[in-house]
Amino acid sequence: MNPNLNIINAHLPGYQDKQNIVIKEGKIQAILPTQDQQSSDQPILDVQGDWISLAGIDLQINGALGLAFPEITHADETKLNQICQFLWQQGVSYFLPTLVTTSIENIHRSLKVFSQFSPPKNAAKPLGVHLEGPCLNQEKRGAHPWEYLLPLTLENMKQVLGDYAEVVKVITLAPELDPTGEVISYLTSLGITVSLGHSQATLKQAKLAFAQGATMVTHAFNAMPSLHHRDPGLLGAALVNSQVYCGLIADGIHVCPTMIDIVLRANSKNIFLVSDALSPLGLPDGIYPWDNRQIEVKQGTARLLDGTLSGTTLSLFSGVENLVRWGVCELGEAIELATETPRKALGLSGFSAGQSADLLRWSWDEEEQQLTWERID
């Protein structure tokens, strides 16, 4: 992209009317209402009402191109570079490689790789690692292997982190497993975002965990009790808490579109999309290895051979397109769920002056019911 550019007549997530974006030296210098356009000798790009956003950010992705992040070694650096380039081509500029429950030895090996990794140019960048486990509720473990689950104690958490606490950005845990209430406070003191998931937490237990510093929920609805009118549980506690952000898989399989509609009507500002993609992301349907088991991928949905739902192989932006096609979201809101809200969930700045102009241009074909996007370069 020209480092000095004026983008005019753009719709932006969070803005009511069209805006102009002034870019200088590769950064957003100003966002101005279209009617306040200032004269400039910079090149002008008229996007004619298309949507402009920051690039995508995926906070839960387990692998791609045949490589599962919990199994990564230094020998896989070439493949990891390819994954980062692939995600960039998918419109994602930042991601949290996610390690599902495995042995502490495997966790440390993977964390060491990511602690020393630098992506190539024009490639997505890991912001840190998301540990999804191993301190999860046995009854809600889903596809996580039971033999590696650990009790949620301070000692166990210190063992899991080892010497790599600085590379861990998010940890998913089941708060009801810690009767002392020490673990969440300890993790947040290290700057780690605590996400609740794979949990049987009651309303009371969830509220306590949020008071202790947990600020996220992992794949809302999945691996937790359903919303109930007399027992709202973990998800109910999250949806009414303005400080808590909930990840959501919008593939139409993990969560019914009608329920997604209900949740977004309840609290659209604190919901963000994740792909929850597994290692076959970018590969065709088929049967693939997954730790010492196998998963079968059909039409982007991944299941263990016993039928247990284990993830997707759909891109982050497939969820954006689904939300618009289902009539659940207007385009701007759907875009926001994959670009703005995940940034807020991590405490990062959204679309604003001073940000690097890492921008996407979006449009929706109503007749074809198809979403298209391109990087502005």
N, C-alpha and C positions, 0 to 999 in steps of 0.2 A: 504494500500500500504506500502511496505517496505520503511521506511523513508530514506534509503540510497540505491539508485538504479541508474543504467546507462541504459537509453533507447536508443537503437541504430537503425539506418536505418529508421528514422521517417520522414515523410513529415509533415511540419508545415505550417499553414496559414501565408502567407507573405514571405515565404522563397522559393527560386528557386529550390535548391537541397536538398537532404536528410540531416538530421541533427541528431546529438546525443544530448541527454539531460542528464545532470548530476544532480542528485537529492541528496541532503544531508540534513538530519534532517528535511525532509518533505518540503523542499523548492528547487526551481530551482536554482542551483548554477551556471550552465553554459550551453550555447547552442553552439555546435561546429559542423562544417562541418564533415560529416562522415569520410572523408579522414584524418581528424585531430584527430582521436580517440586516446585518451590517455590511457595508461595502468592503471588499477585500480583493487583493490581487492573487489570492490563492486559487488553485484549481477547484472547480465546483462539481460535485456529484449529486444530481437530482434523482432521488430514489422514488419519487412519484407516489408517496404514501406507503411504500413498503415498510416493514418493521425492521428496526436496527437494534441489536443487542450485543452485549459482551458474549464471548464464546461460552460453550457449555462447560459445566463442572460436574463430575460424577463422583459422588461420595461413597459409592459401594459398587465395586467392580472386581470380580474374583480372578479374572484372567482374560486372555484373548489369544487368537491365532494358535490354539493348541497348547498354550502354556498356562498352567495354574500357578498363581502367585505363591501359594503355600509350598510349592515344590521347587521354587526358583533357586538356582545356584549361580555362582559367578560365570560358569560356562554358558549361561543363557543370556548374557548381556546383548549379544547381537539380536536375539529374538525380542528382548525387552525394548531395544531401540525400534524394532519393527512395529511392536505394539504401540509405542508412543507415537510413531508416525501414522499408524492406522487410525488411532483415536483422533489425532489432529485432522485427518481427512474426514472423520465423522463429525467434525465441528466441536470437539472437546479439546480444551486447552489445558485443563487441570483435572486431576483425578486422585482418588485415594485407593491405591491397590489394597485389596481386602484379603486378609488371611482368615479363612474359616478355621474351626477347631481342628487342631492337629497336635503333635507332640511339641513340648517346649524346645527340643532340639531343632525341629523343623522351623518353628517360629523364629528362633534366634538366627538360624542360617538365612532365612528370608529377610529379616530385619537388617542383617549385616549387609546384604546385597543392596537393599534400597538406601541404606545410610551412605553408601559409597557411589551411588549411581547419579550420573548427570545425563539428561536426555540430549539428543542432537538438536540442531536448529530446525525450526518448523516441525515441532513434535510436541505432543502433550507432556506436561510436567507433573510428576507425582508431588503432591503437597505434603506427603507423609503417609503413614500406613494406618489402615483401619483394621484393628483386631476384632473380628466377630467371634468372640469366645476367648478362651475355653471355659469361662465361668458362666455357664448357661444352665437353665433349668432342664433337668433330664426329661421331664414330661413334655417340654416344648422344644426339644432339640432339633426337630425336623430332620434334615439330612446330615446334621453334624454327627460324627462318629462318637458314640457314647463312651468308648474306652479312653478318650482323651479329655473328657469333661473333668473340670476341677472344682472343688468347693471354693466359694468366693471368700477368701481370707486375705489379709494384708500380706502374709508370708507368701502365699501362692502368687499374688499379683506381682510382688517384687521379683519372684522367680521368673514369671512370664516375661516381664520387661527386661530383666537382666541388665546389660549395659547399654540398652538401646531405647531407653525411655524418650530420648529426644526425637527419634524418628517416628514415634507413635503419635498420631493426631487424634484418633477416635478409638474408643473401646466400647464394644457392645457387651453388656452384662445383664444378669438377672438380679435385681437389687434385693429380692426377698431372700436370697441365699446368704446375705450378710447381716446377721442379727446385731453385730456390734455397731454398724453404721460408719465404720472407719474407712472403708475402701474408696468410696466415691470422693470423700474429702481429700484423701491422699492423692488420688489421680488428678483431681482438679488443681491441687497445689503444684503439680508438675506441668500444668498447662495442657493436659489431655482432656478432650471433650468426652464426656460420658454419655453414652446412648443406651437406653433401656430396650431390651429385646430378648427373644427366646425366653419368655418370662411368664410366670403365673401371678405376677404382682397384683395385689388388690388395690382398690382406690386409695386406701390409707397408706399402703406401702409405697405406691407410686408417688403420692404427694410428698412423703417423707424423703424419697430419693431426689425429687426435684428440689426440695428445700436444702438438701445436702450439696446440690450443685450439678446434678444431671440436667442436661439441656436438650437432649435429642431422643428420638424413638426410632428404632431400626425397623424398616419395612412394615409400616403400619398395617394392622390386621393380621399379618402373617406371623405365626409362632407366638401368639398371645391369645388370651380369651377374647371372644367376640364381645362387641358392645351389647349390653343388656340394660333394659330400662330400670332394673332395680340394682344392678351391679355393673356400673360403667367401667370399672377396672382401670388398667394401665392406660389404654387408649383414651378413655373418657377423661381421665385426669390430665392427659397431655393436651387434648383438644381445647380445653378451657383455660390453659395456662399460656399466656402471651409470651412467656420466655422460653417455651419449648417448641422445637422444630421436629416435624415428623417426615421421615423418608417414605416414599410410596412407589410401588412398582406398577406402572400403568400399561401392562400388557393385555389386560382383559381376562387373564387366567388367575393371577395371584389375588386380584381383588375385582369384584363385579363392578362394571362401570356405574351402575346405579348407586352403589355404596361410595364410590369415588365422588360422585356428584354430591351426595349427602355431606361427606367430609369437607369438600371444598366450599359448600354453602356455609358450613359451620365455621371454618377457619382457613380460608385460602391463603392468607398471608404467612402462615407458618408451615405450609406443606411444600416439600421439594421432591422432585423426581430422582430416582436412581435407576440404573439399568439392572443391577444385581446380576450382571452378565457373568457367565462361567467361561472356562477356557475355550470352548468351541465358538465363541464370538468371532465372526468373520469366516467361519467354516460352514459347509453345508450340513443339513440334517443327517443324523446317523447315530451310531453308538460310539462313545468315547470313554477313555479311562478317566477316573476321578478318584484320587488317592488310591486305595487298594480295591475300589469298586468300579462300577461302570454307570454311566448315565446315558439315557437315550434322548436325543433332541428331535422333536417334531414341531415344525412350524414355529420355531423360535422358543419353544418351551422345553426345559430340561427336567427330566425326572430320573430318580433311581429306577433300577429295573423292577423294584417292587411297587412302583407307582408313586413314591414319595416325591412331592414337588421339591426341586432343588435350586431352581433359578431360571434364567433366561439366556438366550443368545441374541437378543434384540438390542439395538443401539439405544442410547439415551433419548435420541430425538424421535425414535419410534413412538415413545410415550407421549411426546408433544403432539405428534400427528394424530395419535389415537384420541386424545382428549378433544381435539377440535372436530375430528370426524364423528365422534360419539355425540357431539353437541353438548358436552360437559363444560367446555371452556371456550371463551373467545380466544383468538389467536394470541393476542398480547399477554393474556393471563397464562396461557399454556407455556409460552416462551419464558415467562418470568419464573416458572416452576423449575426450569432446567438451567437457568443462567443466573438469576438474581438471588432467589431464596436459598439455594445451597451455599452461596457465598455468605449470606447473612447468618446461616446456621453455624458457620465456622468463625463468625466475627470479622469477615472480610468486607471491604468496601464494594458496593455495587456500582452501577453505571453512574459515574459522577466525574466532575472535573478533577484532573490529576491522574486518572486511571490511564494505563496503557491502552492504546486504541486497537485492541484485539477484538475486532468487530465482525458480526455476521449480519447478512441481509436476508430477510425472510419474506416469502410470499405464499399465499394460499389460493389454489385453483379450486373455486367452488364447484365448477362443473365436473372436474375429475376427482374432486375430494382428495387432493394431493398437496402435501406441503413440500416446498423447495426452499433451500437456503444455500448461501455461498459466502465464503470469506471475502471481505473487502480487502483486496490487495492490489 
